[in-house]
Amino acid sequence: MKKLIVDQLEKYLSGELSGDALKQFEAELERESGGREQVGAFQTQGDLLRTLRPDEQMDPAPGFYARVMDRIESQTAGSFWAIFFEPWFAKKLAYASLALLVVLSSAAINSAANPGIHEAVPYEFVADSILPPAPGQDREYDRSVVFANLSAFTGGEPASLMLTSME
């Protein structure tokens, strides 16, 4: 449809167009192919929709708003802490606490009867197996460490790394 028809269609359907504007609209409508049929279909749809409109103003029944407000208030969420005062929750909490007490007491009894490996193995043995020898104790190990450090060094001049005597 042309712009004039689209712009004036609502006024035409509501009966607000008159005079020259109405004549101009109808002339454009005649020139448009299929325009008269589309506008006729719009008028028919408008008439059908108007038949659905009630004759009188419909108000809600008395007490409607009060019932809605009561329903909203009854559906509001309670406090988070209210769950702790429910009887079913207290019963489950008591059972869970009792189960935890049984598990912890059995673990305490077992640990007293069977000492762990940390008590059976001397600390020196553990420390010797994990730590490398102290510097100066193993000269071959010290040389390999220095060589590894020098070979991994990527910056600077090699001469600056050499130790010189302070004479």
N, C-alpha and C positions, 0 to 999 in steps of 0.2 A: 504494500500500500504506500501511497505517496505521503509525504510529510504532513501536508495539510489535513488529510483524512485522519492520520494517526493523532495529530494534535487536537483536532476538533471532535473526535469520535465520542469521547465521554460526554461532552456538552450536548452533542446530537442525541445520544441515547437517553440522556436525562431530560431532554426537551428544553434546554436552555438556549439553543441556537434559534435566532429569528432574523428576519429581514435579509439583508444582503449576505450575511455570513451563512445563513441556511441555504440560500440559492447557490452560493459559490460551492458549498460543501456538496450539495446534491449534484451539481454539474460535474465536479471532480469524481464523484461516486459513479456517475454514468460513464465517464471516460475510462475508469478503471475496470479492467476485465475481472469479473467475479467479485467485484467490490460490493455490489448491491446484495449478493447472496450472503457474503460474510457478515455484513452489517445486519441483515435480516436474522441471521443465526444468533448474533449478539443480542438483538432485541428479544428474541424468543427466550434465550437463556436468562436475560434480565427479568422477563415477566415470570418465568418459572421460579426464580429465586425470590421474587416479591411475594409469591403465593405461600412461601414457607415462613414468611415473617408473621409473628403472632399479632393478633388484633389489639391486644392490651399488654401493658407492661407487666412482666412477670417478676414478682418479688419472691425471695426465699421464704420458706415457712417460718412462723415465729419460733424463736429459740435456735435457729440454724447456726447463727454465729456463736452462740454460747456452747453448743455441742461441738463445734469445730475447735474452739479454744480449749475445751476440756480434753478433747482427744489429743490435741497437740501437747498439752501439759502432761498427759499420762504417758506419752511416747518419748518424752525427753530422757536422755541418758542420765543415769544416776552417777554418783561420784565413783571414782576409781577405787577409793578405799572401802566402799560399801561391800565389795566382794569378800573382804576379810571377815566380815561379820555374818556371812551366810553359814548356816549349819553344815551343809555338805562340804564346803571348803574347809571348815575347821576339822572335820573328820578326816579328809584327805591329807591335810597338813599334819595331823597327829600320826597317821599311818606312815607318812613319808619320814617324819622325824624318828619314829621308832625303827624303821628300816635302816636309816642312816646310823643310828646308835648301834644296832647289831653289827653292821658292816665295820664300823670303826673299832668297836671293841674286839671283834674277831681279828682284825689286823693288828691291834696292839698286843693281843695274846700271842699271835703267831710270831711277831717280831721279837718278843721276849724269849720265846722257846727256840727259835732258829736265828742265830745272829747272821747278819748279812755278810757279804764278801768283804766289805770295807773294814770290818773288824778283824777278819782272819788274815789279811794281807798287811805286812808292815808298810808304813808310808815310804820308807827309804827305797824299797823295791819299786814302788810305783814311780817315785821321782827319778830314779836312775834309768828306768826304761823309757821315760818320756823326754827328759832333758838331754841336750848334747853335752859333751864334756866342756868344762870351763876353759876359757882361753888360757893358753900356756901349759896345759896338762898334756895335750897331744899335739906335737909339732906338725905332724903330717896332716892332721885334720885342719889345723890353723892355716897351713899353706894352701890346702885345697879351697878353703873358704876365701882367702885373699885372692886366689887365682879366679875363682868364680865371680867375685865382686869386680875385679879388674876387667874381666872379659865381658861382663854385662854393662860396664860403664860406656855411655855413648857420647858424653859431652866433655869439653875441656881438652887440654893438651895432656898427653901421657906423661910428659916430664914433670908436670905439676903434681902428679900423684906420688912420685918417688920421694922417699924420705932421705934427707941429707943430714949429715952430722952437724952438730952445732959447735964447730971449732973456732 
